């Protein structure tokens, strides 16, 4: 099987009218140190301050076994945390700590979260937010049959990510997650560029199933509505495309570093 790293084109302009119907409000970025919003009654972020990356590095030592010391996990069931926004990480930790997220491997995190304060969660989030996100490769195998026959597998995901499908009310993923998958820290839309394909596919399947324990599930509902129209093949193709998605500047930097004596 051949593979090709997928490069994002920041200058690409695509219609995002369909995305507006799914957007909560505005997706204008705000500073990453804005107050963390959470539905939790057990984890209160109202008295916390912006996370401290240096303090977070020490507190994140227990995370390294699964997520990697810098947040770039080597095993796809454990998501990459590097480059993720502070607010998103802190919010997800809170949801796991109070039982609103209890699917799959996340329950294994409970022993590590029980002793953390809300400030600890923000500090850990701030540390991972400062780390450089890695990326994998996207599958360029040709699709043999079905509506996408003849296209490369990652091209199916690329088409949906960049342009959506207005005939099925599927918005372009980049409308919320950005052309390079960097996300949006304002409404806490996550960084997904370079994320493990297995993890992305698993999350999309959960959204499609439409079941959540979150009490404030507005963002979950956006993704659930989007995912309803996706076929299993499209979910896998999107996951593959996202895994290879990264900023083109990263390649230039890598080439420059390799050329240095």
Steps between C-alpha positions, in 0.01 A plus 500: 500500500641837401454808709527872444520778756209737446587869486249770595468801273427799719399718208226264387156657508196277519130563553413480866135601487393155618727530799321807628191297581705282729718766662413593858554867444823659390823312447715812531809400698540642850805487726574150622500624858129580491291345779440129451133415457380168640177346616672333793372560851801318645776677309471877530726707276353836607778574748789377288754709311653437157701181498874501567687281248803453725286386792299288260805315372570356845134420559473328159768242581232239570351561153822400321446124525201516265519838326877543472719747686424773246142393432575313177381152592640199318185287531190608312247417772662782699442836331775746422477792744787709364377829357153458648354813662520542875126552534409190302734274699384639835135463402543140386688412819212643701242301303692179563553583868129549564387202295343684209750330271542133588548323168775259413850565626418833667388325819863406554574867555287529813772399748726769353232769509367445851783691666507793257361844573331710231818710485707186446280417201557842349874478561519160331294633211732799468805273485365282221381810314863612473619171350544445127238267355627221280320342207471161340437399140181467300399192303531553123362159400250520212136435586385195306123530516207711612426868436867596538647230273818621335579764763782454745382424851632820656345704216155396618577645842665806349189576294276490808745682725550791262163525327246292689194379311219756481259245350510312831542805725856399588709813565869523420694383806749783446226753579546422869831315516696717257682421174791335684286341773632740764154547652362810668571566870211751526206256487749222588481324166790256530826476311459189284780530242734202532272316742515118484252371243378222730413750771330739256290219353399379846390851601302551179322167553404610852366829368303311235349276770379822665539388861675718755501555874588867469249730665608793281516317168462778242832425331436126514165556329668696219731208431222244543290675236794526259602137551152356443534532122849348479546143382752274672725534196484879523579493872809288437606724210459816707699344783780410259507848349508665843788276609715641221379858531762753605637842419712516183749717691589196710641331190713801411636510853579128492685535169700794634593311815608196299724717282693639796839332562 
